[in-house]
Amino acid sequence: MLATEKNRLGLLVILSSPSGAGKSTLAKRLMAWDETLRFSVSATTRSPRPGEVDGKDYYFVAEDDFKKWVTDGEMLEHAQVFGNYYGSPKPPVEAAIQEGRDVLFDIDWQGAQQIGKSALRHHVLSIFILPPSIPELRRRLETRAQDDVDVITKRMEKSWDEISHWDGYDYVLVNDDLDKTEDRLKTIIAAERLKAAQQPHLLDHVRALQSQFEELS
Amino acid sequence: MLATEKNRLGLLVILSSPSGAGKSTLAKRLMAWDETLRFSVSATTRSPRPGEVDGKDYYFVAEDDFKKWVTDGEMLEHAQVFGNYYGSPKPPVEAAIQEGRDVLFDIDWQGAQQIGKSALRHHVLSIFILPPSIPELRRRLETRAQDDVDVITKRMEKSWDEISHWDGYDYVLVNDDLDKTEDRLKTIIAAERLKAAQQPHLLDHVRALQSQFEELS
């Protein structure tokens, strides 16, 4: 049997970046580019904000349930941020990988590190998006929200904490042009899908070659 | 300073495959695609065949010189095949990597393994090309050469030895369609050029971000 696109394994595509570097826009563009991509919806114990939809933006869960998932090994990664729990449920990811569907994660460096140590680490593609400059990042945070100065300062500090963990990702892209960064992301994902680790059926192909070689000898 | 294409490091792009799987054709197409690619010309102690040009097809060298290069650490990899020495001189590769030029290697699994353990291993992109089938491989070997049956049998055995080392390469492609394989190779090379390990100037960018963050705080 030939190794085909169909029988490849899915990738865990991790996108991390400080808030305001364009990550969410890029994630949306990737989802529009390839409808086979699954987005990993995080679970959280924080309350929904106006307009947020359960099961789409987040799975909104009670703290007891969240903690039970963690102890049951049902969370791929989790962390506490500003007093709330966030995490990536494991079962939908494992199912997608086996179906040959890539899963896109919009998570921070802590989550990326945890997934990077998980049993699925050989299928991880991690990408960090850097902003072109800090003034530009601040401008985007200011334009975007109605937040007051204190909140923006707090976000900038969290942004710097995130940026300081840029190292250790497979790819690090400076998002100075959304279209260019989008193209680069597509190229990277297209290539990584071809990785030997994503193509378990290559083994069947090599076994078939071996049988053919033995028949000829 | 922004990380640009210009100040990236070059890759060592290793193509391995059994003879007859299309590797030479693919290597030529890649060289035609990107004129910044350098081809690593191997050194050998075997005699030139009619039409072979010194410095283009091979560096034809005396056995004493070859052995001196090896002991002086000037060979990135070397091996003895059918009584002759073959190897990849290191200095031109190191120079190209620093200039941000990728170097293409058409070498066997022994060479690939040696380069994979060298000091340049973090810049290696290794790709193995598999034939669609053994009868097809044999047909290509028979059509190509005026070799007699014994030589072809010997080559088929060497081919199988090569195929049996397919595992351990970053990428393994089944060449059932030259154009498709060529496109895949280009995608893979384009992506790997963006790897964090190939972009040392990212560090300058992050340092600039840090200065900007400290100024704002």
Contacts between the chains, C-beta under 8 A, distances in Angstrom:
chain1	res1	chain2	res2	distance
A	2	B	132	7.4
A	2	B	174	6.1
A	2	B	176	6.8
A	3	B	174	5.8
A	128	B	196	8.0
A	130	B	202	7.5
A	130	B	205	6.5
A	130	B	206	7.1
A	130	B	209	7.1
A	131	B	209	7.2
A	132	B	2	7.4
A	133	B	208	7.6
A	133	B	209	7.0
A	133	B	212	6.0
A	134	B	209	5.5
A	134	B	212	3.6
A	134	B	213	4.9
A	134	B	216	6.1
A	135	B	212	6.4
A	135	B	216	7.4
A	138	B	216	6.7
A	156	B	213	7.4
A	156	B	216	7.0
A	156	B	217	7.9
A	160	B	210	7.9
A	160	B	213	5.0
A	163	B	206	6.9
A	163	B	209	6.0
A	163	B	213	7.8
A	164	B	210	8.0
A	166	B	202	7.6
A	166	B	206	5.9
A	167	B	196	7.7
A	169	B	196	6.1
A	170	B	195	6.5
A	170	B	196	6.5
A	171	B	194	5.6
A	171	B	195	6.0
A	171	B	196	5.9
A	172	B	196	4.6
A	172	B	199	6.7
A	172	B	202	5.3
A	173	B	194	6.9
A	174	B	2	6.1
A	174	B	3	5.9
A	174	B	202	7.5
A	174	B	205	6.0
A	176	B	2	6.7
A	184	B	194	5.8
A	187	B	187	6.1
A	187	B	190	5.1
A	187	B	191	5.0
A	187	B	194	7.4
A	188	B	191	4.6
A	188	B	194	6.3
A	190	B	187	5.1
A	190	B	191	7.2
A	191	B	187	5.0
A	191	B	188	4.6
A	191	B	190	7.2
A	191	B	191	3.4
A	191	B	192	7.0
A	192	B	191	7.0
A	194	B	171	5.6
A	194	B	173	6.9
A	194	B	184	5.8
A	194	B	187	7.4
A	194	B	188	6.2
A	195	B	170	6.5
A	195	B	171	6.0
A	196	B	128	7.9
A	196	B	167	7.7
A	196	B	169	6.1
A	196	B	170	6.5
A	196	B	171	5.9
A	196	B	172	4.6
A	199	B	172	6.8
A	202	B	130	7.5
A	202	B	166	7.6
A	202	B	172	5.3
A	202	B	174	7.5
A	205	B	130	6.5
A	205	B	174	6.0
A	206	B	130	7.1
A	206	B	163	6.9
A	206	B	166	5.9
A	208	B	133	7.6
A	209	B	130	7.1
A	209	B	131	7.2
A	209	B	133	7.0
A	209	B	134	5.5
A	209	B	163	6.0
A	210	B	160	7.8
A	210	B	164	7.9
A	212	B	133	6.0
A	212	B	134	3.6
A	212	B	135	6.4
A	213	B	134	4.9
A	213	B	156	7.4
A	213	B	160	5.0
A	213	B	163	7.8
A	216	B	134	6.1
A	216	B	135	7.4
A	216	B	138	6.7
A	216	B	156	7.0
A	217	B	156	7.9
